[in-house]
Amino acid sequence: MLYLNHALLDLFLHPSTEKRILMLRKNLLFGVASLLLASSTIAMPIAPSNTFEMIQDQIKPKDLIGRWDITVDQDGKPAPSWLEVDLSGYRTLVGRFVGVSGSARPISEVHFNNGKFDFKIPPQWEGGDKDFVIQGEVTADGIKGTIETSEGKTYPFTGVKAPSLRNTGAKPSWGKAIQLFNGKDLSGWKAMGHNQWIVQDGILTSPKSGSNLVSEQKFKDFKLHIEFKYPKGSNSGIYLRGRHEVQILDNSKDEHPDSHLFSGVYGFLTPSEINSLGPDQWQSYDITLIGRMVTIVANGKTVISNQEIPGITGGALDSNEAEPGPIYIQGDHGPVQFRKITITPAK
């Protein structure tokens, strides 16, 4: 403004009309330029001091998307669980959840805010009448939080990103076949609790509901041949690596295929058909597992062909999917018999 005052003073001190016009024009141009500069400075947005935090908040939902292998601390005892989070549309997070028991359950929406998330799911086979409430947060090491059960109990959990277990593309070479059941006794197996399993006339039998049976040997990729028989209305299963259940169930051959029925991978993979022979008949599964990819042949017919198993199923021994695991046979749901269990591991 000091320059403007000097210019005005000069304008009136000099009588020349030509000079007055020149000075007035010059002063007007400078004033307009000054006003434009001032207005542009005022309008310039000032970056907030928390710009970095804002960017971090925007990308954090991406950090939750994917599959998580979860370990729940149930009063000092580790129990496996699993979570998958996916993006539906532009902004809604949805997913699936596998609890300590039961099958994969859909999550209609996962709420996410400032690195923290929560969702609810109704009970499945559990007692209690409340929704499960899962609350957690994304950390540098994975996720952590709490699970409030349908019975009102609260347990802490931690989770890590599930491994992809992708095959490199090379076909595996197979080792020597191993007879997991010797037809004489329970050598190579251990019962998870009070043992009701017996061996008689070369048949491995669980005459009533009781303990599950787990092989002492652990395997990564393999081909499994197993022969079984069950009475009417019974229910059992075979867990691959101790984590992924292939269902054994007395259901009608005419039923619409479902992942919870005969030859399905429980809660995840549906067979193309129910190729069951029915109760009191010797039947067989031939199962090939490479990474997450599984092929299941039921009684000589391929019903699941090289499909991905997304995660652990309910009843898994643990959620350490990157590690080898045992073959485990379900004996807590009903009577079942086995007469041949042969596994051929990949080299």
C-alpha positions, 0 to 999 in steps of 0.5 A, spaced: 500 500 500 506 504 501 507 504 493 500 505 491 500 512 496 507 514 493 504 513 486 498 517 487 502 523 490 506 523 484 500 523 480 497 530 483 504 533 484 505 533 476 500 537 472 501 533 465 495 530 463 499 525 459 503 523 465 497 522 470 494 517 465 500 513 464 501 513 472 494 511 473 494 506 468 500 503 471 498 503 478 491 500 476 495 494 473 499 493 479 493 493 484 489 488 480 496 483 480 496 484 487 489 482 488 489 476 484 496 474 487 492 475 494 486 471 492 490 465 489 494 465 496 488 465 500 484 459 496 490 455 496 489 449 500 493 447 506 495 440 506 493 437 513 498 435 518 495 428 518 495 427 511 499 421 512 495 418 517 489 419 512 492 415 506 494 410 511 486 409 513 484 409 506 488 403 504 487 399 511 481 396 509 485 392 503 490 390 509 484 386 511 482 383 505 484 376 504 484 369 508 486 369 515 488 363 519 486 364 526 488 361 533 483 362 539 485 362 546 480 358 549 482 358 557 489 357 555 488 352 550 489 353 542 483 352 538 483 353 530 478 358 526 479 361 519 476 368 516 476 370 509 474 377 507 472 380 500 470 386 497 463 387 494 462 392 489 466 399 491 466 399 499 462 393 502 466 388 506 463 381 506 466 374 508 466 367 511 468 365 517 469 358 520 469 357 528 472 352 532 466 347 530 461 347 524 462 349 517 464 356 513 458 361 515 457 367 510 458 374 513 453 379 510 458 385 512 464 386 515 465 393 519 471 397 518 474 403 521 481 406 523 484 399 522 479 396 527 473 391 524 467 387 527 462 383 525 456 378 527 454 371 525 448 367 528 450 360 532 450 354 528 451 347 532 453 351 538 449 352 544 446 359 546 442 364 543 446 370 542 450 372 535 457 371 535 461 377 535 468 378 533 472 384 534 479 385 532 484 390 529 489 389 523 496 389 526 503 389 523 503 382 525 496 380 522 490 381 526 488 380 533 481 381 537 476 377 541 470 372 539 464 373 544 460 366 543 453 365 542 453 362 550 456 369 552 464 367 553 469 371 550 476 369 548 482 372 545 485 371 538 490 372 533 491 371 526 496 371 520 495 371 513 493 364 510 499 361 505 497 360 498 500 353 497 500 354 490 503 349 486 509 351 482 506 347 476 511 341 476 507 335 476 509 331 483 513 325 483 510 320 488 514 316 493 512 309 496 505 307 498 504 307 506 499 302 509 497 307 515 492 301 517 496 294 518 489 290 519 492 288 526 492 293 531 492 301 532 499 301 531 501 308 528 494 311 530 492 315 537 485 316 540 484 324 541 481 322 548 478 315 551 479 310 546 473 306 543 476 304 536 477 296 536 480 292 530 477 285 529 478 281 523 482 286 519 477 291 520 478 298 524 471 299 527 468 305 531 462 301 534 459 308 537 460 315 538 467 317 541 474 319 540 477 321 533 483 317 531 489 321 528 495 318 524 502 319 528 505 320 521 504 327 518 504 329 510 504 335 505 502 333 498 499 326 497 494 321 494 490 317 499 485 311 498 481 309 503 475 304 504 469 305 509 462 302 511 457 305 515 450 303 518 444 307 516 444 314 519 451 314 521 456 320 520 463 320 519 469 324 516 476 324 513 481 330 515 486 331 510 492 334 514 488 334 520 484 340 517 480 339 511 474 334 512 471 330 506 464 328 509 462 321 510 455 321 511 449 316 510 444 321 505 440 318 499 444 318 492 438 322 490 439 328 494 441 334 491 449 335 492 451 339 497 458 341 501 455 338 507 453 331 504 457 325 502 464 326 498 463 334 499 469 338 503 465 340 509 462 347 508 466 349 502 466 344 496 460 341 493 461 334 489 458 334 482 453 328 484 452 324 490 455 317 488 454 313 494 452 306 495 448 307 501 449 304 508 452 297 510 456 297 503 463 298 502 465 304 499 471 308 497 475 315 496 481 316 492 483 323 494 489 327 491 491 333 495 497 338 492 497 344 495 490 347 496 488 343 490 484 337 491 481 331 487 476 326 490 474 320 486 468 317 490 466 309 488 470 310 482 467 316 479 470 323 480 466 328 483 470 334 485 476 335 480 482 339 482 478 344 486 481 349 491 480 348 498 479 355 501 481 354 508 480 349 514 474 346 516 470 346 523 473 340 527 480 341 525 486 340 529 490 347 528 490 352 523 497 352 521 496 350 514 503 351 511 505 345 515 504 338 514 499 334 518 496 327 519 490 323 517 484 324 522 478 320 522 472 322 525 469 318 530 465 322 535 459 322 530 457 315 529 459 308 528 464 307 522 468 302 519 475 302 515 478 296 512 484 299 508 487 306 508 493 307 504 497 313 502 502 315 497 506 321 499 509 326 494 517 326 494 
